[in-house]
Amino acid sequence: MSLSIQTIADAGATKVLVAGEVDVSNADKLREVVDAALAAAGGELTVDLAEVPYIDSTGIGVLVGAAHRAADAAKKLIVANPQKNVARVLGLLGVAGDLNI
């Protein structure tokens, strides 16, 4: 399954919509888009995972790293709408709090 990423910016809020499986083969694409959106975002960036059925440790690392960079820049990264299995993995790894799910 290919990865599709769309960025929507409006009235001070930025949202990154992710669709497809996130794994080692395409995590760099997610990192590039999230980093660019974070640089352009006001105080808050939302990464919507509603259409992501699978994310591996590389993809999770991208999100956690972005959350830490956001905090360092006095911004907030929020991961929204993870599917049940993705939310479970994030919870088991203990990163749900870092990602403001």
Biopython code that builds the backbone (N, CA, C, O; Angstrom):
import numpy as np
from Bio.PDB.StructureBuilder import StructureBuilder

atoms = [
    (1, "MET", "N", (0.848, -1.186, 0.000)),
    (1, "MET", "CA", (0.000, 0.000, 0.000)),
    (1, "MET", "C", (0.889, 1.243, 0.000)),
    (1, "MET", "O", (1.821, 1.343, 0.798)),
    (2, "SER", "N", (0.608, 2.161, -0.869)),
    (2, "SER", "CA", (1.411, 3.374, -0.947)),
    (2, "SER", "C", (0.988, 4.370, 0.129)),
    (2, "SER", "O", (-0.093, 4.267, 0.709)),
    (3, "LEU", "N", (1.854, 5.317, 0.374)),
    (3, "LEU", "CA", (1.605, 6.334, 1.384)),
    (3, "LEU", "C", (1.188, 7.628, 0.701)),
    (3, "LEU", "O", (1.816, 8.076, -0.258)),
    (4, "SER", "N", (0.119, 8.215, 1.214)),
    (4, "SER", "CA", (-0.362, 9.493, 0.713)),
    (4, "SER", "C", (-0.398, 10.470, 1.887)),
    (4, "SER", "O", (-0.915, 10.154, 2.958)),
    (5, "ILE", "N", (0.155, 11.649, 1.668)),
    (5, "ILE", "CA", (0.191, 12.654, 2.728)),
    (5, "ILE", "C", (-0.270, 13.987, 2.158)),
    (5, "ILE", "O", (0.195, 14.429, 1.107)),
    (6, "GLN", "N", (-1.199, 14.617, 2.876)),
    (6, "GLN", "CA", (-1.723, 15.916, 2.450)),
    (6, "GLN", "C", (-1.639, 16.877, 3.626)),
    (6, "GLN", "O", (-1.949, 16.504, 4.758)),
    (7, "THR", "N", (-1.220, 18.112, 3.365)),
    (7, "THR", "CA", (-1.138, 19.138, 4.402)),
    (7, "THR", "C", (-2.206, 20.184, 4.152)),
    (7, "THR", "O", (-2.369, 20.674, 3.034)),
    (8, "ILE", "N", (-2.936, 20.520, 5.213)),
    (8, "ILE", "CA", (-3.976, 21.540, 5.135)),
    (8, "ILE", "C", (-3.680, 22.588, 6.205)),
    (8, "ILE", "O", (-3.577, 22.267, 7.389)),
    (9, "ALA", "N", (-3.545, 23.828, 5.783)),
    (9, "ALA", "CA", (-3.289, 24.919, 6.725)),
    (9, "ALA", "C", (-4.417, 25.931, 6.623)),
    (9, "ALA", "O", (-4.795, 26.357, 5.531)),
    (10, "ASP", "N", (-4.946, 26.307, 7.774)),
    (10, "ASP", "CA", (-5.982, 27.348, 7.797)),
    (10, "ASP", "C", (-6.024, 28.008, 9.166)),
    (10, "ASP", "O", (-5.849, 27.338, 10.184)),
    (11, "ALA", "N", (-6.245, 29.268, 9.198)),
    (11, "ALA", "CA", (-6.459, 30.055, 10.414)),
    (11, "ALA", "C", (-5.578, 29.636, 11.586)),
    (11, "ALA", "O", (-6.069, 29.424, 12.695)),
    (12, "GLY", "N", (-4.296, 29.521, 11.343)),
    (12, "GLY", "CA", (-3.373, 29.237, 12.430)),
    (12, "GLY", "C", (-3.221, 27.782, 12.814)),
    (12, "GLY", "O", (-2.375, 27.456, 13.646)),
    (13, "ALA", "N", (-4.012, 26.898, 12.233)),
    (13, "ALA", "CA", (-3.902, 25.472, 12.541)),
    (13, "ALA", "C", (-3.422, 24.735, 11.298)),
    (13, "ALA", "O", (-3.831, 25.052, 10.181)),
    (14, "THR", "N", (-2.573, 23.773, 11.496)),
    (14, "THR", "CA", (-2.073, 22.967, 10.386)),
    (14, "THR", "C", (-2.397, 21.510, 10.666)),
    (14, "THR", "O", (-2.223, 21.025, 11.783)),
    (15, "LYS", "N", (-2.873, 20.815, 9.631)),
    (15, "LYS", "CA", (-3.204, 19.401, 9.770)),
    (15, "LYS", "C", (-2.505, 18.629, 8.658)),
    (15, "LYS", "O", (-2.515, 19.041, 7.498)),
    (16, "VAL", "N", (-1.896, 17.501, 9.030)),
    (16, "VAL", "CA", (-1.287, 16.593, 8.078)),
    (16, "VAL", "C", (-2.139, 15.333, 8.056)),
    (16, "VAL", "O", (-2.270, 14.643, 9.067)),
    (17, "LEU", "N", (-2.720, 15.037, 6.891)),
    (17, "LEU", "CA", (-3.556, 13.850, 6.726)),
    (17, "LEU", "C", (-2.710, 12.754, 6.104)),
    (17, "LEU", "O", (-2.162, 12.929, 5.016)),
    (18, "VAL", "N", (-2.602, 11.623, 6.792)),
    (18, "VAL", "CA", (-1.766, 10.517, 6.343)),
    (18, "VAL", "C", (-2.662, 9.338, 5.991)),
    (18, "VAL", "O", (-3.573, 9.001, 6.748)),
    (19, "ALA", "N", (-2.410, 8.711, 4.846)),
    (19, "ALA", "CA", (-3.192, 7.545, 4.421)),
    (19, "ALA", "C", (-2.240, 6.485, 3.891)),
    (19, "ALA", "O", (-1.370, 6.772, 3.069)),
    (20, "GLY", "N", (-2.411, 5.263, 4.367)),
    (20, "GLY", "CA", (-1.582, 4.153, 3.933)),
    (20, "GLY", "C", (-0.715, 3.648, 5.066)),
    (20, "GLY", "O", (-0.758, 4.173, 6.178)),
    (21, "GLU", "N", (0.067, 2.629, 4.777)),
    (21, "GLU", "CA", (0.957, 2.045, 5.769)),
    (21, "GLU", "C", (2.233, 2.863, 5.876)),
    (21, "GLU", "O", (2.823, 3.246, 4.865)),
    (22, "VAL", "N", (2.652, 3.128, 7.101)),
    (22, "VAL", "CA", (3.887, 3.869, 7.350)),
    (22, "VAL", "C", (4.923, 2.864, 7.835)),
    (22, "VAL", "O", (4.746, 2.226, 8.873)),
    (23, "ASP", "N", (6.000, 2.729, 7.077)),
    (23, "ASP", "CA", (7.056, 1.792, 7.457)),
    (23, "ASP", "C", (8.410, 2.347, 7.035)),
    (23, "ASP", "O", (8.515, 3.475, 6.553)),
    (24, "VAL", "N", (9.432, 1.539, 7.226)),
    (24, "VAL", "CA", (10.795, 1.982, 6.965)),
    (24, "VAL", "C", (10.986, 2.452, 5.514)),
    (24, "VAL", "O", (11.850, 3.286, 5.243)),
    (25, "SER", "N", (10.193, 1.925, 4.594)),
    (25, "SER", "CA", (10.367, 2.283, 3.186)),
    (25, "SER", "C", (9.853, 3.685, 2.851)),
    (25, "SER", "O", (10.237, 4.251, 1.826)),
    (26, "ASN", "N", (8.993, 4.252, 3.697)),
    (26, "ASN", "CA", (8.435, 5.566, 3.373)),
    (26, "ASN", "C", (8.412, 6.539, 4.555)),
    (26, "ASN", "O", (7.840, 7.623, 4.444)),
    (27, "ALA", "N", (9.017, 6.174, 5.670)),
    (27, "ALA", "CA", (9.014, 7.045, 6.847)),
    (27, "ALA", "C", (9.728, 8.368, 6.585)),
    (27, "ALA", "O", (9.375, 9.386, 7.182)),
    (28, "ASP", "N", (10.730, 8.368, 5.697)),
    (28, "ASP", "CA", (11.421, 9.617, 5.360)),
    (28, "ASP", "C", (10.461, 10.631, 4.733)),
    (28, "ASP", "O", (10.564, 11.831, 4.986)),
    (29, "LYS", "N", (9.537, 10.145, 3.922)),
    (29, "LYS", "CA", (8.539, 11.034, 3.308)),
    (29, "LYS", "C", (7.676, 11.667, 4.396)),
    (29, "LYS", "O", (7.402, 12.866, 4.356)),
    (30, "LEU", "N", (7.249, 10.861, 5.368)),
    (30, "LEU", "CA", (6.460, 11.400, 6.481)),
    (30, "LEU", "C", (7.271, 12.424, 7.260)),
    (30, "LEU", "O", (6.752, 13.483, 7.611)),
    (31, "ARG", "N", (8.537, 12.123, 7.535)),
    (31, "ARG", "CA", (9.394, 13.047, 8.282)),
    (31, "ARG", "C", (9.519, 14.386, 7.546)),
    (31, "ARG", "O", (9.406, 15.443, 8.166)),
    (32, "GLU", "N", (9.749, 14.349, 6.243)),
    (32, "GLU", "CA", (9.894, 15.584, 5.472)),
    (32, "GLU", "C", (8.637, 16.443, 5.540)),
    (32, "GLU", "O", (8.718, 17.653, 5.754)),
    (33, "VAL", "N", (7.476, 15.818, 5.357)),
    (33, "VAL", "CA", (6.222, 16.567, 5.362)),
    (33, "VAL", "C", (5.915, 17.111, 6.748)),
    (33, "VAL", "O", (5.517, 18.268, 6.885)),
    (34, "VAL", "N", (6.094, 16.293, 7.773)),
    (34, "VAL", "CA", (5.806, 16.731, 9.139)),
    (34, "VAL", "C", (6.766, 17.839, 9.554)),
    (34, "VAL", "O", (6.342, 18.817, 10.170)),
    (35, "ASP", "N", (8.042, 17.707, 9.233)),
    (35, "ASP", "CA", (9.005, 18.758, 9.587)),
    (35, "ASP", "C", (8.677, 20.077, 8.887)),
    (35, "ASP", "O", (8.762, 21.144, 9.496)),
    (36, "ALA", "N", (8.304, 20.004, 7.610)),
    (36, "ALA", "CA", (7.940, 21.226, 6.878)),
    (36, "ALA", "C", (6.674, 21.845, 7.468)),
    (36, "ALA", "O", (6.587, 23.064, 7.617)),
    (37, "ALA", "N", (5.703, 21.012, 7.798)),
    (37, "ALA", "CA", (4.461, 21.517, 8.382)),
    (37, "ALA", "C", (4.716, 22.105, 9.763)),
    (37, "ALA", "O", (4.118, 23.117, 10.129)),
    (38, "LEU", "N", (5.593, 21.483, 10.522)),
    (38, "LEU", "CA", (5.923, 21.988, 11.846)),
    (38, "LEU", "C", (6.609, 23.347, 11.754)),
    (38, "LEU", "O", (6.337, 24.240, 12.557)),
    (39, "ALA", "N", (7.482, 23.500, 10.795)),
    (39, "ALA", "CA", (8.172, 24.776, 10.604)),
    (39, "ALA", "C", (7.191, 25.881, 10.221)),
    (39, "ALA", "O", (7.369, 27.034, 10.612)),
    (40, "ALA", "N", (6.165, 25.535, 9.464)),
    (40, "ALA", "CA", (5.194, 26.523, 8.998)),
    (40, "ALA", "C", (4.031, 26.720, 9.966)),
    (40, "ALA", "O", (3.333, 27.732, 9.903)),
    (41, "ALA", "N", (3.825, 25.766, 10.851)),
    (41, "ALA", "CA", (2.664, 25.809, 11.746)),
    (41, "ALA", "C", (2.812, 26.914, 12.778)),
    (41, "ALA", "O", (3.915, 27.309, 13.155)),
    (42, "GLY", "N", (1.661, 27.394, 13.217)),
    (42, "GLY", "CA", (1.647, 28.351, 14.322)),
    (42, "GLY", "C", (2.049, 27.638, 15.598)),
    (42, "GLY", "O", (3.211, 27.265, 15.760)),
    (43, "GLY", "N", (1.111, 27.445, 16.499)),
    (43, "GLY", "CA", (1.427, 26.791, 17.757)),
    (43, "GLY", "C", (1.081, 25.328, 17.790)),
    (43, "GLY", "O", (1.498, 24.612, 18.700)),
    (44, "GLU", "N", (0.316, 24.861, 16.802)),
    (44, "GLU", "CA", (-0.188, 23.496, 16.878)),
    (44, "GLU", "C", (-0.203, 22.810, 15.515)),
    (44, "GLU", "O", (-0.596, 23.397, 14.507)),
    (45, "LEU", "N", (0.233, 21.559, 15.513)),
    (45, "LEU", "CA", (0.202, 20.733, 14.312)),
    (45, "LEU", "C", (-0.490, 19.429, 14.659)),
    (45, "LEU", "O", (-0.123, 18.769, 15.632)),
    (46, "THR", "N", (-1.491, 19.051, 13.869)),
    (46, "THR", "CA", (-2.201, 17.792, 14.063)),
    (46, "THR", "C", (-1.833, 16.848, 12.931)),
    (46, "THR", "O", (-1.910, 17.205, 11.756)),
    (47, "VAL", "N", (-1.430, 15.632, 13.304)),
    (47, "VAL", "CA", (-1.157, 14.570, 12.339)),
    (47, "VAL", "C", (-2.308, 13.579, 12.466)),
    (47, "VAL", "O", (-2.440, 12.901, 13.486)),
    (48, "ASP", "N", (-3.133, 13.496, 11.435)),
    (48, "ASP", "CA", (-4.324, 12.649, 11.448)),
    (48, "ASP", "C", (-3.989, 11.278, 10.856)),
    (48, "ASP", "O", (-3.617, 11.166, 9.688)),
    (49, "LEU", "N", (-4.128, 10.245, 11.680)),
    (49, "LEU", "CA", (-3.796, 8.878, 11.264)),
    (49, "LEU", "C", (-5.031, 8.021, 11.010)),
    (49, "LEU", "O", (-4.943, 6.794, 11.052)),
    (50, "ALA", "N", (-6.172, 8.636, 10.750)),
    (50, "ALA", "CA", (-7.421, 7.892, 10.562)),
    (50, "ALA", "C", (-7.333, 6.872, 9.440)),
    (50, "ALA", "O", (-8.012, 5.846, 9.484)),
    (51, "GLU", "N", (-6.513, 7.134, 8.441)),
    (51, "GLU", "CA", (-6.400, 6.246, 7.283)),
    (51, "GLU", "C", (-5.095, 5.446, 7.277)),
    (51, "GLU", "O", (-4.639, 4.988, 6.229)),
    (52, "VAL", "N", (-4.503, 5.285, 8.464)),
    (52, "VAL", "CA", (-3.255, 4.526, 8.593)),
    (52, "VAL", "C", (-3.548, 3.215, 9.324)),
    (52, "VAL", "O", (-3.755, 3.218, 10.538)),
    (53, "PRO", "N", (-3.567, 2.087, 8.591)),
    (53, "PRO", "CA", (-3.860, 0.811, 9.234)),
    (53, "PRO", "C", (-2.651, 0.180, 9.929)),
    (53, "PRO", "O", (-2.808, -0.721, 10.753)),
    (54, "TYR", "N", (-1.436, 0.657, 9.594)),
    (54, "TYR", "CA", (-0.212, 0.059, 10.140)),
    (54, "TYR", "C", (0.883, 1.111, 10.197)),
    (54, "TYR", "O", (1.051, 1.901, 9.268)),
    (55, "ILE", "N", (1.630, 1.112, 11.302)),
    (55, "ILE", "CA", (2.805, 1.969, 11.426)),
    (55, "ILE", "C", (3.876, 1.160, 12.160)),
    (55, "ILE", "O", (3.597, 0.553, 13.194)),
    (56, "ASP", "N", (5.094, 1.152, 11.627)),
    (56, "ASP", "CA", (6.162, 0.402, 12.275)),
    (56, "ASP", "C", (6.971, 1.324, 13.194)),
    (56, "ASP", "O", (6.658, 2.504, 13.348)),
    (57, "SER", "N", (8.004, 0.761, 13.790)),
    (57, "SER", "CA", (8.790, 1.521, 14.759)),
    (57, "SER", "C", (9.479, 2.729, 14.133)),
    (57, "SER", "O", (9.698, 3.733, 14.811)),
    (58, "THR", "N", (9.821, 2.648, 12.857)),
    (58, "THR", "CA", (10.448, 3.787, 12.187)),
    (58, "THR", "C", (9.464, 4.945, 12.081)),
    (58, "THR", "O", (9.822, 6.092, 12.352)),
    (59, "GLY", "N", (8.237, 4.654, 11.691)),
    (59, "GLY", "CA", (7.204, 5.681, 11.612)),
    (59, "GLY", "C", (6.877, 6.275, 12.964)),
    (59, "GLY", "O", (6.675, 7.483, 13.089)),
    (60, "ILE", "N", (6.824, 5.422, 13.981)),
    (60, "ILE", "CA", (6.569, 5.908, 15.337)),
    (60, "ILE", "C", (7.712, 6.814, 15.781)),
    (60, "ILE", "O", (7.484, 7.843, 16.418)),
    (61, "GLY", "N", (8.936, 6.432, 15.445)),
    (61, "GLY", "CA", (10.087, 7.267, 15.775)),
    (61, "GLY", "C", (10.019, 8.634, 15.120)),
    (61, "GLY", "O", (10.409, 9.636, 15.719)),
    (62, "VAL", "N", (9.523, 8.677, 13.886)),
    (62, "VAL", "CA", (9.342, 9.957, 13.192)),
    (62, "VAL", "C", (8.382, 10.848, 13.981)),
    (62, "VAL", "O", (8.653, 12.031, 14.184)),
    (63, "LEU", "N", (7.269, 10.281, 14.422)),
    (63, "LEU", "CA", (6.272, 11.070, 15.160)),
    (63, "LEU", "C", (6.795, 11.525, 16.516)),
    (63, "LEU", "O", (6.594, 12.676, 16.902)),
    (64, "VAL", "N", (7.459, 10.636, 17.240)),
    (64, "VAL", "CA", (7.998, 11.000, 18.556)),
    (64, "VAL", "C", (9.076, 12.075, 18.404)),
    (64, "VAL", "O", (9.105, 13.035, 19.174)),
    (65, "GLY", "N", (9.954, 11.920, 17.423)),
    (65, "GLY", "CA", (10.974, 12.932, 17.181)),
    (65, "GLY", "C", (10.364, 14.285, 16.849)),
    (65, "GLY", "O", (10.828, 15.318, 17.330)),
    (66, "ALA", "N", (9.321, 14.274, 16.022)),
    (66, "ALA", "CA", (8.639, 15.529, 15.661)),
    (66, "ALA", "C", (7.975, 16.149, 16.883)),
    (66, "ALA", "O", (7.981, 17.370, 17.041)),
    (67, "ALA", "N", (7.403, 15.317, 17.747)),
    (67, "ALA", "CA", (6.770, 15.839, 18.966)),
    (67, "ALA", "C", (7.799, 16.521, 19.858)),
    (67, "ALA", "O", (7.522, 17.566, 20.445)),
    (68, "HIS", "N", (8.985, 15.931, 19.959)),
    (68, "HIS", "CA", (10.043, 16.540, 20.774)),
    (68, "HIS", "C", (10.551, 17.834, 20.152)),
    (68, "HIS", "O", (10.807, 18.807, 20.862)),
    (69, "ARG", "N", (10.697, 17.850, 18.828)),
    (69, "ARG", "CA", (11.125, 19.091, 18.158)),
    (69, "ARG", "C", (10.059, 20.171, 18.309)),
    (69, "ARG", "O", (10.387, 21.347, 18.465)),
    (70, "ALA", "N", (8.798, 19.784, 18.264)),
    (70, "ALA", "CA", (7.709, 20.751, 18.456)),
    (70, "ALA", "C", (7.782, 21.343, 19.863)),
    (70, "ALA", "O", (7.675, 22.557, 20.039)),
    (71, "ALA", "N", (7.962, 20.490, 20.851)),
    (71, "ALA", "CA", (8.050, 20.980, 22.233)),
    (71, "ALA", "C", (9.234, 21.921, 22.407)),
    (71, "ALA", "O", (9.122, 22.934, 23.096)),
    (72, "ASP", "N", (10.363, 21.600, 21.793)),
    (72, "ASP", "CA", (11.541, 22.462, 21.871)),
    (72, "ASP", "C", (11.280, 23.828, 21.249)),
    (72, "ASP", "O", (11.891, 24.820, 21.648)),
    (73, "ALA", "N", (10.368, 23.885, 20.266)),
    (73, "ALA", "CA", (10.039, 25.134, 19.584)),
    (73, "ALA", "C", (8.787, 25.793, 20.183)),
    (73, "ALA", "O", (8.216, 26.702, 19.581)),
    (74, "ALA", "N", (8.364, 25.333, 21.365)),
    (74, "ALA", "CA", (7.171, 25.850, 22.046)),
    (74, "ALA", "C", (5.919, 25.673, 21.199)),
    (74, "ALA", "O", (5.027, 26.522, 21.197)),
    (75, "LYS", "N", (5.867, 24.552, 20.476)),
    (75, "LYS", "CA", (4.696, 24.200, 19.679)),
    (75, "LYS", "C", (4.160, 22.877, 20.190)),
    (75, "LYS", "O", (4.777, 22.236, 21.040)),
    (76, "LYS", "N", (3.018, 22.473, 19.676)),
    (76, "LYS", "CA", (2.409, 21.220, 20.116)),
    (76, "LYS", "C", (2.075, 20.361, 18.915)),
    (76, "LYS", "O", (1.440, 20.824, 17.968)),
    (77, "LEU", "N", (2.504, 19.106, 18.954)),
    (77, "LEU", "CA", (2.143, 18.140, 17.929)),
    (77, "LEU", "C", (1.112, 17.195, 18.528)),
    (77, "LEU", "O", (1.307, 16.652, 19.615)),
    (78, "ILE", "N", (0.026, 17.009, 17.812)),
    (78, "ILE", "CA", (-1.058, 16.133, 18.252)),
    (78, "ILE", "C", (-1.251, 15.047, 17.206)),
    (78, "ILE", "O", (-1.360, 15.344, 16.016)),
    (79, "VAL", "N", (-1.295, 13.802, 17.636)),
    (79, "VAL", "CA", (-1.644, 12.698, 16.749)),
    (79, "VAL", "C", (-3.119, 12.405, 16.984)),
    (79, "VAL", "O", (-3.533, 12.101, 18.103)),
    (80, "ALA", "N", (-3.904, 12.499, 15.922)),
    (80, "ALA", "CA", (-5.353, 12.351, 16.038)),
    (80, "ALA", "C", (-5.863, 11.128, 15.281)),
    (80, "ALA", "O", (-5.284, 10.715, 14.277)),
    (81, "ASN", "N", (-6.930, 10.573, 15.771)),
    (81, "ASN", "CA", (-7.702, 9.518, 15.101)),
    (81, "ASN", "C", (-6.924, 8.264, 14.718)),
    (81, "ASN", "O", (-7.146, 7.727, 13.632)),
    (82, "PRO", "N", (-6.016, 7.775, 15.571)),
    (82, "PRO", "CA", (-5.348, 6.530, 15.182)),
    (82, "PRO", "C", (-6.350, 5.376, 15.179)),
    (82, "PRO", "O", (-7.220, 5.294, 16.046)),
    (83, "GLN", "N", (-6.216, 4.491, 14.200)),
    (83, "GLN", "CA", (-7.061, 3.306, 14.173)),
    (83, "GLN", "C", (-6.750, 2.466, 15.407)),
    (83, "GLN", "O", (-5.694, 2.617, 16.021)),
    (84, "LYS", "N", (-7.667, 1.591, 15.758)),
    (84, "LYS", "CA", (-7.576, 0.827, 17.003)),
    (84, "LYS", "C", (-6.230, 0.104, 17.154)),
    (84, "LYS", "O", (-5.603, 0.178, 18.211)),
    (85, "ASN", "N", (-5.789, -0.588, 16.110)),
    (85, "ASN", "CA", (-4.533, -1.335, 16.218)),
    (85, "ASN", "C", (-3.321, -0.408, 16.322)),
    (85, "ASN", "O", (-2.351, -0.738, 17.005)),
    (86, "VAL", "N", (-3.364, 0.732, 15.662)),
    (86, "VAL", "CA", (-2.265, 1.702, 15.745)),
    (86, "VAL", "C", (-2.245, 2.321, 17.145)),
    (86, "VAL", "O", (-1.180, 2.469, 17.744)),
    (87, "ALA", "N", (-3.409, 2.680, 17.660)),
    (87, "ALA", "CA", (-3.499, 3.252, 19.005)),
    (87, "ALA", "C", (-2.986, 2.260, 20.047)),
    (87, "ALA", "O", (-2.333, 2.647, 21.016)),
    (88, "ARG", "N", (-3.283, 0.997, 19.842)),
    (88, "ARG", "CA", (-2.832, -0.042, 20.779)),
    (88, "ARG", "C", (-1.311, -0.108, 20.810)),
    (88, "ARG", "O", (-0.718, -0.161, 21.887)),
    (89, "VAL", "N", (-0.673, -0.105, 19.644)),
    (89, "VAL", "CA", (0.785, -0.157, 19.580)),
    (89, "VAL", "C", (1.393, 1.082, 20.237)),
    (89, "VAL", "O", (2.353, 0.972, 21.000)),
    (90, "LEU", "N", (0.843, 2.247, 19.946)),
    (90, "LEU", "CA", (1.360, 3.478, 20.543)),
    (90, "LEU", "C", (1.220, 3.434, 22.062)),
    (90, "LEU", "O", (2.109, 3.883, 22.785)),
    (91, "GLY", "N", (0.102, 2.892, 22.544)),
    (91, "GLY", "CA", (-0.102, 2.755, 23.982)),
    (91, "GLY", "C", (0.867, 1.763, 24.609)),
    (91, "GLY", "O", (1.414, 2.022, 25.681)),
    (92, "LEU", "N", (1.082, 0.635, 23.951)),
    (92, "LEU", "CA", (2.006, -0.378, 24.470)),
    (92, "LEU", "C", (3.435, 0.138, 24.545)),
    (92, "LEU", "O", (4.189, -0.220, 25.450)),
    (93, "LEU", "N", (3.797, 0.975, 23.593)),
    (93, "LEU", "CA", (5.148, 1.546, 23.581)),
    (93, "LEU", "C", (5.304, 2.711, 24.566)),
    (93, "LEU", "O", (6.418, 3.165, 24.827)),
    (94, "GLY", "N", (4.197, 3.182, 25.101)),
    (94, "GLY", "CA", (4.243, 4.262, 26.074)),
    (94, "GLY", "C", (4.476, 5.633, 25.486)),
    (94, "GLY", "O", (4.961, 6.526, 26.181)),
    (95, "VAL", "N", (4.140, 5.823, 24.216)),
    (95, "VAL", "CA", (4.373, 7.120, 23.577)),
    (95, "VAL", "C", (3.096, 7.922, 23.365)),
    (95, "VAL", "O", (3.143, 9.023, 22.816)),
    (96, "ALA", "N", (1.967, 7.391, 23.790)),
    (96, "ALA", "CA", (0.693, 8.090, 23.578)),
    (96, "ALA", "C", (0.710, 9.470, 24.221)),
    (96, "ALA", "O", (0.184, 10.423, 23.646)),
    (97, "GLY", "N", (1.299, 9.590, 25.390)),
    (97, "GLY", "CA", (1.386, 10.888, 26.060)),
    (97, "GLY", "C", (2.275, 11.861, 25.312)),
    (97, "GLY", "O", (1.944, 13.041, 25.196)),
    (98, "ASP", "N", (3.402, 11.379, 24.801)),
    (98, "ASP", "CA", (4.312, 12.230, 24.019)),
    (98, "ASP", "C", (3.624, 12.768, 22.776)),
    (98, "ASP", "O", (3.903, 13.880, 22.329)),
    (99, "LEU", "N", (2.710, 11.956, 22.218)),
    (99, "LEU", "CA", (2.053, 12.313, 20.955)),
    (99, "LEU", "C", (0.720, 13.018, 21.166)),
    (99, "LEU", "O", (0.025, 13.328, 20.199)),
    (100, "ASN", "N", (0.358, 13.273, 22.413)),
    (100, "ASN", "CA", (-0.884, 13.998, 22.722)),
    (100, "ASN", "C", (-2.096, 13.376, 22.045)),
    (100, "ASN", "O", (-2.936, 14.085, 21.491)),
    (101, "ILE", "N", (-2.184, 12.066, 22.090)),
    (101, "ILE", "CA", (-3.298, 11.371, 21.437)),
    (101, "ILE", "C", (-4.565, 11.633, 22.222)),
    (101, "ILE", "O", (-5.632, 11.144, 21.853)),
]
sb = StructureBuilder()
sb.init_structure("model")
sb.init_model(0)
sb.init_chain("A")
sb.init_seg("    ")
for serial, (resi, resn, name, xyz) in enumerate(atoms, 1):
    if name == "N":
        sb.init_residue(resn, " ", resi, " ")
    sb.init_atom(name, np.array(xyz, "f"), 0.0, 1.0, " ", f" {name:<3s}", serial, name[0])
structure = sb.get_structure()
